[in-house]
């Protein structure tokens, strides 16, 4: 089994004596002391790397080059920043002689290294003054066996060492001798401790704990789009972020030009995950919410679920396409262009042929509008040549820019404003009926139209669904610039039109799509990942499923999984791989006042333990719960407000809980969370989300009866004891 050492006086047992244990650093009687010295030396080397970068002067051949070099050096220096609270490395690989990385030979030949190589695996690459690696980036090929090597397939690794830290101090190590047949497999206590470590503040990286099935997704090729169906606690969000970090490492030049975007469900979520990529030295990825992406109009309104669902329907894409192209005008007369004393006429039938030819090329409306003057000018030049002239390209450009040609082009191919076009569709029933014919029935058209149209587009109270329609029209006019890669989290909650909006941002790139169909909480939610990938414009993307939970305790996930047959019967039930079962209590209170007291008491008890605390309540209960905490003198922040991510205790409206986690969760009145949604299934999915936010303990407090789907016979009005007591049922 793995050997484990903590910071104690040196011992000379075979497990730690370097004379008998090849894992011990050469020349040290105490391996732990030697590893601490290597950590200190690596930090010093990283500091020197940063200082060298900061000392360089940006002097290009011209002002543009100089500014580019300045920006490059600035970003390089930022990427070399050292966080003293974060371990610089977390593992070590000792390769067997003749195995491991290859050595380059003349003529492009390679051969295995002739001696055993040793590599420290960390968050970034660190070299000494001679350029030799002191720490190897976790994304490098040489690091992959740290996550993938086994006794059955050691990948040339003789020994894998994991390090334990307390804050930034190296305090322990644990060895696996992968080529030693006498050593038995056992769970890594350091790995388990790192996974379960209490935390307050933003999400941290998981480079020290990536599992093989996660590593497959992280290192998936840039050319492919991957959809990750991940049960709660499986680390799907972290996997998506680490894939972005890996791709930025493996394809840096390409993605620096093309860009990487992370799309999250709300600002609180983005603040929560915002430190992960910078901690890995990646500061070039942009983060945004969907409203920020489609912010061509100011979003000021929410609308009924049935209206928003209809506006998110993929059929609206065809309605909008028809409306855009309906602006083309059949020419009523030909084009007349005076040139000196002569006039050249292009008849209307020929103009119609030109218009049809441009449209048949499949160009966007705006591109066709830009092409038309040149095509009209070319038709004029043909007549000039027939008249004996020899016009060249300069003459054609002059004709294309002439007032008669531009005015004629504007008449037959007028400009379209995306905001005004959507405004017209929603406010003019006849215009909508014309372009929705055969796509939307009369009831749907009536539902789509504004009951009382605003006077102007500027005074309209646009919804998010409206903004997505405007974004669709904008793309019909001019192609939306494509990024190299997009990470889309909580994708199950997006409508087809919203998925199209995100897909436009990676039309020539790839995507990592993250979500859980069981956590879908919008009326327009995705029903299947192949449908979502099709709407995203990535029908060839493949789906990976993560079902092994590393963060949510076994008792908590089993309790929440009672809802799965009712909310996602086709999904595989998640399992927890943690040895700790977690703490689960379900407290039935006699009345609402007793429930409030039990809730506050649960919060106080959670605050007495290390880690973050989330008090999750139905959105309608937030005010009452805050008042109770104020009366009790308990300090808190509300999720969605300033300082929410760094607070020890967050009051969490159920609608904002998705994607977050807390060491301890107190959840009040599950039935009210269910009732807060427009239908029962969506409410149960919202409850499933809220129940699976806990990493260590979950306390459910209720005066109202629990939802029947969450109970089994005889369990209503009971208290579930902690797992250490055998999950016994205790009368309330």
C-alpha positions in Angstrom: 0.0 0.0 0.0 1.2 3.6 -0.4 3.6 4.8 2.2 2.8 8.1 4.0 5.1 10.4 5.9 4.3 13.6 7.9 6.6 16.2 9.2 8.3 14.3 12.0 11.9 13.6 13.1 13.7 11.6 10.4 13.2 7.9 10.6 15.4 5.2 9.1 12.8 2.6 8.2 13.1 1.1 4.8 10.2 3.2 3.6 11.9 6.5 4.2 15.6 5.7 4.2 17.1 6.9 0.9 19.7 4.2 1.1 17.0 1.6 0.6 14.1 3.7 -0.9 14.9 5.1 -4.4 12.2 7.6 -3.9 14.1 9.6 -1.3 16.0 12.6 -2.7 19.6 11.8 -3.2 22.0 13.1 -0.5 19.4 13.6 2.2 18.8 11.4 5.3 15.3 13.0 5.6 13.3 12.9 2.3 10.8 15.4 3.6 13.5 18.0 4.5 15.0 17.5 1.0 11.6 18.0 -0.6 11.0 21.1 1.4 14.4 22.4 0.2 13.4 21.7 -3.4 10.2 23.6 -2.9 12.1 26.6 -1.6 14.6 26.5 -4.4 11.8 26.2 -7.0 10.0 29.3 -5.6 13.3 31.1 -5.7 13.8 30.1 -9.4 10.2 31.2 -10.3 11.0 34.6 -8.7 14.1 34.9 -10.8 12.2 34.0 -13.9 9.7 36.8 -13.2 12.5 39.3 -12.4 14.2 38.4 -15.7 11.0 39.0 -17.6 10.3 42.3 -15.8 13.8 43.5 -16.6 13.4 43.1 -20.4 12.8 46.2 -22.4 10.2 46.3 -25.1 11.9 47.9 -28.1 10.3 47.0 -31.4 11.0 48.3 -34.9 8.0 50.6 -34.7 5.4 51.9 -32.2 3.0 49.0 -32.9 5.7 46.4 -32.4 6.8 48.1 -29.2 3.3 48.1 -27.8 2.8 44.4 -28.8 6.1 43.5 -27.0 5.0 45.4 -23.9 1.8 43.6 -23.8 3.5 40.2 -24.3 6.0 40.9 -21.5 3.3 42.1 -19.2 1.2 39.0 -19.7 4.3 36.8 -19.3 5.2 38.5 -16.0 1.6 38.1 -14.7 1.6 34.4 -15.7 4.8 33.9 -13.6 3.3 35.4 -10.4 3.7 33.2 -7.4 0.8 32.7 -5.0 2.6 32.0 -1.6 -0.5 30.3 -0.3 -0.6 27.7 -3.1 1.8 24.8 -3.4 4.1 25.2 -6.4 4.2 21.4 -7.0 2.1 18.6 -5.7 3.7 15.4 -7.1 6.8 13.7 -8.3 7.5 11.0 -10.9 10.5 8.8 -10.9 11.0 7.0 -14.2 12.7 3.6 -14.4 16.1 3.6 -16.3 15.5 3.5 -20.1 11.8 4.6 -19.7 10.1 7.9 -19.7 11.0 11.0 -21.8 13.0 10.5 -25.0 16.4 12.1 -25.8 16.9 13.8 -29.1 19.5 12.4 -31.5 21.0 13.8 -34.7 18.8 13.3 -37.8 15.6 13.6 -35.9 15.9 10.2 -34.2 15.1 9.7 -30.6 15.8 7.0 -27.9 14.6 6.4 -24.4 16.6 8.1 -21.6 19.3 5.8 -20.4 18.9 6.8 -16.8 15.9 7.2 -14.5 14.5 10.7 -14.8 12.8 12.6 -12.0 10.1 15.2 -12.5 8.2 17.4 -10.1 4.7 18.0 -11.3 3.1 21.4 -10.6 0.9 24.2 -11.8 3.5 25.8 -14.1 6.9 25.2 -15.6 9.9 26.4 -13.5 13.5 26.2 -14.7 16.8 26.8 -12.9 19.5 29.3 -14.1 20.7 26.7 -16.7 17.3 26.1 -18.1 16.8 22.6 -16.5 13.3 21.9 -15.2 12.7 22.1 -11.5 8.9 21.9 -11.9 7.1 20.5 -14.9 3.8 21.9 -15.9 0.9 19.4 -15.2 -0.2 19.8 -18.8 3.1 18.6 -20.3 3.1 15.1 -21.9 5.7 13.9 -19.3 3.2 14.7 -16.5 0.3 12.6 -17.8 1.5 9.4 -16.1 1.0 11.2 -12.8 -2.8 10.9 -13.5 -2.9 7.7 -15.6 -0.1 5.3 -14.5 -1.2 2.1 -12.7 0.5 -1.1 -11.5 -0.9 -2.8 -14.5 0.3 0.0 -16.9 3.0 1.9 -15.1 3.9 3.9 -18.2 7.6 3.7 -17.3 7.1 5.2 -13.9 8.9 3.5 -11.0 7.5 5.7 -8.3 4.8 8.2 -7.9 4.9 10.6 -4.9 2.1 12.8 -3.8 2.8 15.7 -1.4 0.6 17.0 1.4 0.5 20.6 2.3 -0.8 22.8 5.1 -1.4 26.1 3.4 1.9 26.5 1.5 4.0 24.4 3.8 5.0 20.9 2.6 4.1 18.6 5.5 3.8 15.1 4.1 4.5 12.8 1.3 3.0 9.5 0.1 4.7 7.0 -2.2 3.4 4.4 -4.7 6.0 2.0 -6.1 4.3 1.0 -9.3 6.8 -1.7 -10.3 6.8 -3.3 -6.9 4.5 -6.3 -7.1 4.5 -6.9 -3.3 2.9 -3.5 -2.7 -0.9 -3.6 -2.6 -3.2 -0.9 -4.0 -4.8 1.4 -1.4 -6.6 4.7 -1.4 -4.4 7.7 -1.2 -5.0 9.6 2.0 -3.3 12.7 0.7 -5.6 12.6 -2.4 -8.6 12.1 -0.3 -7.6 14.9 2.1 -7.1 17.3 -0.7 -10.5 16.5 -2.2 -12.3 16.9 1.1 -10.3 19.9 2.4 -12.6 22.7 3.7 -12.5 25.9 1.7 -13.8 29.4 1.9 -13.8 31.7 -1.1 -13.5 31.1 -4.8 -13.2 27.7 -6.4 -9.7 26.3 -6.5 -8.0 24.3 -9.2 -8.0 20.5 -9.1 -4.6 19.7 -10.8 -3.5 17.6 -7.8 -6.6 15.4 -7.8 -7.5 15.0 -11.5 -8.8 11.4 -12.0 -8.2 9.3 -15.2 -11.8 9.8 -16.6 -11.4 13.5 -16.0 -8.0 13.6 -17.6 -9.3 12.1 -20.8 -11.7 15.0 -21.2 -9.1 17.6 -20.1 -6.6 16.5 -22.8 -9.2 16.0 -25.5 -8.0 17.4 -28.8 -8.8 21.1 -29.7 -10.5 20.1 -32.9 -13.3 18.2 -31.1 -16.3 19.4 -29.2 -17.1 17.5 -26.0 -20.3 17.5 -24.0 -19.8 16.5 -20.4 -22.9 15.0 -18.6 -21.7 15.3 -15.1 -23.6 14.4 -11.9 -23.2 16.6 -8.8 -19.7 16.5 -7.3 -18.1 14.9 -10.4 -16.0 18.0 -11.1 -17.4 18.8 -14.5 -16.9 22.6 -14.1 -13.3 22.1 -13.0 -12.8 19.7 -15.8 -14.0 22.3 -18.3 -11.8 25.0 -16.9 -8.8 22.7 -16.9 -9.5 21.7 -20.5 -9.3 25.4 -21.3 -6.0 25.7 -19.5 -4.7 22.6 -21.3 -5.7 23.9 -24.7 -4.1 27.3 -24.0 -0.9 25.4 -23.1 -0.9 23.0 -26.1 -2.2 25.5 -28.7 -1.0 28.8 -27.2 -0.2 30.8 -30.4 -3.5 29.8 -32.1 -5.7 30.4 -29.1 -4.0 33.6 -28.3 -5.0 34.9 -31.7 -8.5 33.4 -31.7 -9.5 33.7 -28.0 -11.0 31.5 -25.4 -14.3 32.3 -23.7 -15.9 30.8 -20.6 -19.7 31.3 -20.4 -21.4 30.9 -17.0 -25.0 31.2 -15.8 -24.6 34.3 -13.6 -22.1 36.8 -12.2 -21.8 35.0 -8.8 -20.8 31.8 -10.6 -18.2 33.6 -12.6 -16.8 35.2 -9.5 -16.7 31.8 -7.9 -14.7 30.2 -10.7 -12.7 33.3 -11.6 -9.5 32.4 -9.9 -9.0 28.9 -11.4 -7.4 29.8 -14.7 -5.2 32.7 -13.3 -4.0 30.2 -10.6 -2.8 28.0 -13.4 -1.0 30.9 -15.1 -3.7 31.5 -17.7 -5.0 35.0 -17.8 -6.0 35.4 -21.4 -9.4 33.6 -21.3 -12.4 35.8 -21.1 -15.5 35.1 -18.9 -19.1 36.3 -19.6 -22.7 35.5 -18.9 -25.2 35.0 -21.8 -26.8 38.4 -21.2 -23.4 40.0 -21.7 -22.9 38.1 -24.9 -26.2 39.3 -26.4 -26.2 42.7 -24.9 -27.2 44.7 -28.0 -30.3 45.8 -26.1 -30.7 46.6 -22.4 -32.4 43.7 -20.7 -35.0 45.1 -18.3 -37.8 42.6 -18.2 -38.8 39.0 -17.5 -41.7 37.4 -19.2 -44.0 34.4 -18.6 -42.4 31.0 -19.0 -44.5 30.0 -22.0 -43.6 33.2 -23.9 -39.9 32.8 -23.1 -40.0 29.1 -24.2 -41.6 30.0 -27.5 -39.0 32.8 -28.1 -36.3 30.2 -27.4 -37.7 27.7 -29.9 -35.5 26.9 -32.9 -38.3 27.7 -35.3 -37.8 31.4 -34.5 -34.5 31.2 -36.4 -36.3 30.6 -39.7 -38.9 33.3 -38.9 -36.1 35.8 -38.4 -34.3 34.7 -41.6 -37.4 35.2 -43.6 -38.0 38.6 -42.0 -34.4 39.7 -42.8 -34.4 38.7 -46.4 -37.9 40.1 -47.0 -36.2 43.5 -47.1 -34.9 42.8 -50.7 -36.8 44.9 -53.2 -37.6 43.8 -56.7 -36.3 46.6 -59.0 -39.1 48.6 -60.5 -36.8 50.2 -63.1 -33.3 49.7 -64.3 -30.1 51.4 -63.2 -29.0 54.5 -65.1 -25.4 55.6 -64.6 -24.1 58.8 -66.4 -20.4 58.8 -67.3 -19.4 62.1 -68.9 -21.6 62.8 -71.9 -22.8 59.2 -72.0 -25.3 57.1 -70.1 -25.2 53.4 -69.3 -28.4 51.5 -68.5 -28.6 48.1 -66.7 -32.2 46.8 -67.2 -34.3 45.7 -64.2 -34.4 42.0 -65.3 -30.6 41.9 -65.2 -30.5 43.6 -61.8 -32.9 40.9 -60.6 -30.6 38.2 -61.9 -27.7 39.9 -60.0 -29.7 40.0 -56.8 -30.6 36.3 -57.2 -27.0 35.3 -58.0 -25.7 37.1 -54.9 -28.3 35.5 -52.6 -27.8 32.1 -54.1 -24.2 32.2 -52.9 -25.4 31.8 -49.3 -23.8 35.0 -48.1 -25.1 37.0 -45.1 -27.5 39.8 -45.8 -24.9 42.5 -45.0 -22.2 40.8 -47.1 -24.6 40.7 -50.1 -25.4 44.3 -49.6 -21.6 45.1 -49.7 -21.1 43.0 -52.9 -24.0 44.5 -54.8 -22.5 47.9 -55.8 -19.4 46.1 -57.3 -21.7 43.7 -59.3 -23.8 46.6 -60.6 -20.6 48.5 -61.5 -19.3 45.4 -63.3 -22.5 45.3 -65.4 -21.9 49.0 -66.3 -18.3 48.2 -67.3 -19.5 45.5 -69.7 -21.6 48.1 -71.4 -18.7 50.6 -71.5 -16.5 47.9 -73.1 -19.2 47.2 -75.7 -19.2 50.9 -76.4 -15.5 50.7 -77.2 -13.9 51.8 -73.9 -11.2 49.9 -72.0 -12.1 50.5 -68.3 -9.9 48.9 -65.6 -10.5 48.1 -61.9 -10.1 51.7 -60.9 -13.0 52.7 -63.1 -15.1 49.8 -61.7 -14.4 51.0 -58.1 -15.2 54.5 -59.1 -18.6 53.5 -60.6 -19.3 51.3 -57.5 -18.8 54.3 -55.2 -20.7 56.7 -57.4 -23.9 58.3 -56.0 -26.3 56.7 -58.6 -25.0 53.2 -58.0 -25.0 53.5 -54.2 -28.5 55.1 -54.1 -29.9 52.3 -56.4 -28.2 49.6 -54.3 -29.7 51.1 -51.1 -33.1 51.0 -52.8 -33.1 47.4 -53.8 -31.0 46.0 -51.0 -31.7 48.4 -48.0 -29.9 48.4 -44.7 -31.5 46.4 -41.8 -31.2 47.2 -38.1 -31.5 44.1 -36.0 -33.1 45.8 -33.0 -35.7 47.5 -35.2 -36.5 44.3 -37.1 -37.2 42.3 -33.9 -39.2 45.3 -32.6 -41.3 45.2 -35.7 -41.9 41.4 -35.5 -43.1 41.7 -31.9 -45.2 44.8 -32.3 -46.8 44.3 -35.8 -49.0 41.1 -36.0 -49.3 41.3 -39.7 -45.5 41.4 -40.2 -45.1 38.5 -37.9 -47.9 36.5 -39.5 -46.3 37.0 -43.0 -43.0 35.4 -41.9 -44.3 32.9 -39.4 -46.7 31.3 -41.9 -46.4 27.5 -41.7 -44.0 27.7 -38.7 -46.1 29.2 -35.9 -49.9 28.7 -35.5 -52.2 31.6 -34.7 -52.1 30.9 -30.9 -48.3 31.0 -30.9 -48.2 34.2 -33.0 -50.6 35.8 -30.5 -48.4 34.6 -27.6 -45.2 35.9 -29.3 -46.5 39.4 -30.0 -46.4 42.2 -27.4 -49.9 42.7 -25.9 -49.2 46.4 -25.7 -46.4 47.4 -28.1 -44.0 50.1 -26.9 -43.9 53.3 -28.9 -40.3 52.9 -30.0 -37.6 50.3 -29.8 -35.6 52.4 -27.4 -38.5 52.5 -24.9 -39.1 48.7 -25.1 -38.5 46.5 -22.0 -36.5 43.8 -23.6 -36.1 40.4 -22.1 -33.2 38.0 -22.4 -35.1 36.0 -24.9 -35.7 39.1 -27.0 -32.0 40.0 -26.8 -31.1 36.5 -28.2 -33.5 37.1 -31.1 -31.7 40.4 -31.8 -28.4 38.6 -31.7 -29.7 36.1 -34.2 -30.6 38.8 -36.6 -27.3 40.5 -36.1 -25.6 37.3 -37.2 -27.9 37.1 -40.3 -26.6 40.5 -41.3 -22.9 40.2 -40.4 -21.0 37.0 -39.3 -20.3 36.9 -35.6 -16.6 36.6 -35.0 -15.6 33.1 -33.9 -13.3 32.2 -31.0 -11.0 29.3 -30.9 -12.7 27.6 -28.0 -15.7 28.2 -25.8 -16.5 26.6 -22.4 -20.2 26.6 -21.8 -21.3 25.7 -18.2 -24.8 24.8 -17.0 -25.6 24.3 -20.7 -28.7 22.2 -19.9 -30.6 25.3 -19.0 -30.2 27.0 -22.4 -32.9 27.1 -25.0 -32.2 26.2 -28.6 -31.9 29.9 -29.6 -29.6 30.5 -26.7 -27.4 27.6 -27.7 -27.3 29.0 -31.2 -26.1 32.3 -29.8 -23.2 30.6 -28.0 -22.5 28.4 -31.0 -22.0 31.5 -33.1 -19.1 32.4 -30.9 -17.2 29.2 -31.8 -18.5 28.5 -35.3 -15.0 27.8 -36.6 -13.6 26.7 -33.2 -14.6 24.0 -30.7 -16.5 23.9 -27.4 -16.6 22.2 -24.0 -20.2 21.8 -23.0 -20.9 21.2 -19.3 -24.1 20.3 -17.6 -26.4 17.8 -16.0 -29.8 17.0 -17.4 -31.1 16.2 -13.9 -30.3 19.8 -12.9 -32.3 21.4 -15.7 -34.4 24.1 -14.2 -35.8 26.2 -17.1 -39.0 25.4 -19.0 -37.0 25.4 -22.2 -34.2 23.2 -20.9 -32.2 20.8 -23.0 -33.8 17.3 -23.2 -30.8 15.5 -24.7 -27.2 16.4 -25.4 -27.3 15.4 -29.1 -30.0 18.0 -29.6 -28.1 20.6 -27.7 -24.9 19.9 -29.8 -27.0 20.2 -33.0 -28.4 23.6 -31.9 -24.8 24.7 -30.9 -23.7 23.9 -34.4 -21.6 21.0 -33.3 -23.5 17.9 -34.3 -20.4 15.8 -34.5 -19.5 16.5 -30.8 -19.3 13.5 -28.5 -20.7 13.1 -25.0 -18.8 12.0 -22.0 -20.6 11.0 -18.8 -19.1 11.5 -15.3 -20.9 9.6 -12.5 -18.3 9.2 -9.9 -18.7 12.0 -7.3 -15.6 13.2 -5.5 -17.0 16.2 -3.6 -20.6 15.3 -2.5 -20.6 12.7 0.4 -22.2 9.3 -0.2 -25.2 9.8 2.2 -26.0 13.2 0.8 -25.9 12.1 -2.9 -28.0 9.0 -2.0 -30.6 11.2 -0.3 -30.8 13.6 -3.3 -30.7 10.7 -5.8 -34.2 9.7 -4.6 -35.4 12.4 -6.9 -33.7 11.0 -10.0 -36.5 8.6 -11.1 -38.9 11.6 -11.2 -36.6 14.2 -12.8 -34.2 12.2 -15.1 -35.1 8.5 -15.2 -32.7 7.8 -18.1 -29.5 9.0 -16.3 -27.1 6.8 -14.4 -27.4 7.4 -10.7 -24.3 9.1 -9.3 -22.0 7.4 -6.8 -19.6 8.8 -4.3 -16.1 7.4 -4.2 -15.3 9.1 -0.8 -14.8 6.9 2.2 -16.4 9.6 4.4 -20.2 9.2 4.2 -20.7 12.8 5.3 -23.2 14.2 7.8 -26.8 14.2 6.9 -29.7 15.4 9.1 -33.3 15.9 8.2 -35.0 17.9 10.9 -38.8 18.1 11.1 -40.0 21.1 13.1 -43.3 21.4 14.8 -44.2 24.8 13.3 -42.7 27.6 11.2 -41.2 29.4 14.2 -39.5 26.2 15.4 -38.2 25.7 11.8 -36.6 29.2 11.8 -35.0 28.4 15.2 -33.7 25.1 14.0 -32.4 26.8 10.8 -30.5 29.4 12.7 -29.2 26.7 15.1 -28.0 24.7 12.2 -26.1 27.7 10.8 -24.4 28.3 14.1 -23.4 24.7 14.4 -22.0 24.7 10.8 -20.0 27.9 11.5 -18.3 26.1 14.4 -16.8 23.8 11.9 -14.1 24.7 9.3 -15.1 25.6 5.8 -17.8 27.6 4.0 -21.5 27.5 4.8 -24.4 28.0 2.5 -27.9 28.6 3.8 -30.1 27.7 0.8 -33.8 28.9 0.8 -36.6 29.4 -1.6 -36.2 32.8 -3.4 -39.4 34.0 -1.7 -38.0 33.2 1.8 -34.7 35.2 1.5 -36.1 38.3 3.2 -37.5 36.4 6.2 -34.3 34.3 6.6 -32.1 37.4 6.5 -34.2 39.0 9.2 -33.9 35.9 11.4 -30.1 36.0 11.0 -30.0 39.7 11.8 -32.0 39.1 15.0 -29.6 36.3 15.9 -26.6 38.5 15.3 -25.1 36.1 12.7 -23.0 37.8 10.0 -23.6 36.7 6.4 -23.6 37.8 2.8 -26.3 37.2 0.2 -25.3 35.4 -3.0 -25.4 37.8 -5.8 -24.2 40.8 -3.7 -20.8 42.3 -3.2 -18.4 40.0 -1.3 -20.5 36.9 -1.7 -17.8 34.6 -2.8 -15.4 35.5 0.1 -18.0 35.3 2.8 -17.9 32.5 5.4 -21.8 32.3 5.4 -23.8 32.9 2.3 -27.6 33.2 2.1 -28.3 31.5 -1.2 -31.5 31.9 -3.1 -32.4 28.5 -4.6 -32.3 30.0 -8.2 -28.6 30.9 -7.8 -27.3 27.7 -6.1 -26.4 25.9 -9.3 -22.7 25.3 -9.9 -21.6 26.3 -6.4 -20.6 24.2 -3.5 -20.2 24.7 0.3 -18.6 22.6 2.9 -21.7 22.8 5.0 -25.3 23.4 3.7 -28.4 24.2 5.7 -31.4 23.9 3.5 -34.8 25.3 4.6 -38.2 24.1 3.6 -37.6 21.9 0.5 -41.3 21.9 -0.4 -41.2 25.7 -0.8 -38.2 25.4 -3.2 -40.3 23.0 -5.3 -43.3 25.2 -5.2 -41.3 28.2 -6.3 -41.1 26.9 -9.8 -43.7 26.9 -12.5 -44.2 23.1 -12.5 -43.4 20.2 -10.2 -40.7 18.5 -12.2 -38.7 21.7 -12.6 -39.2 22.4 -8.9 -37.9 18.9 -8.0 -34.9 19.5 -10.3 -34.2 22.8 -8.5 -34.4 20.9 -5.2 -31.9 18.3 -6.5 -29.5 21.1 -7.3 -29.8 22.6 -3.8 -29.4 19.2 -2.0 -26.2 18.5 -3.8 -24.2 21.6 -2.9 -22.8 20.1 0.3 -19.2 18.8 0.5 -19.2 17.7 4.2 -22.6 18.1 5.8 -26.2 18.7 4.9 -28.9 19.7 7.3 -32.5 19.9 5.9 -35.0 21.8 8.1 -38.7 21.7 7.4 -42.1 22.5 9.0 -44.0 21.9 5.8 -44.1 18.2 4.7 -41.2 17.0 2.6 -42.0 16.4 -1.1 -43.3 12.9 -1.4 -40.6 12.0 -4.0 -37.9 12.6 -1.3 -39.5 10.3 1.3 -40.0 6.6 1.7 -42.5 4.9 3.9 -42.2 5.9 7.5 -39.5 8.6 7.1 -41.6 11.8 7.2 -41.0 13.8 10.4 -37.7 12.1 11.2 -34.2 13.1 11.9 -31.4 11.3 10.0 -28.4 10.9 12.1 -24.8 11.3 10.9 -23.2 8.6 8.9 -20.9 7.7 11.8 -24.1 6.5 13.7 -25.0 4.2 10.9 -27.6 6.7 9.4 -30.1 5.5 12.0 -33.5 7.0 12.2 -34.1 9.0 15.4 -37.6 10.3 16.4 -37.9 14.0 16.2 
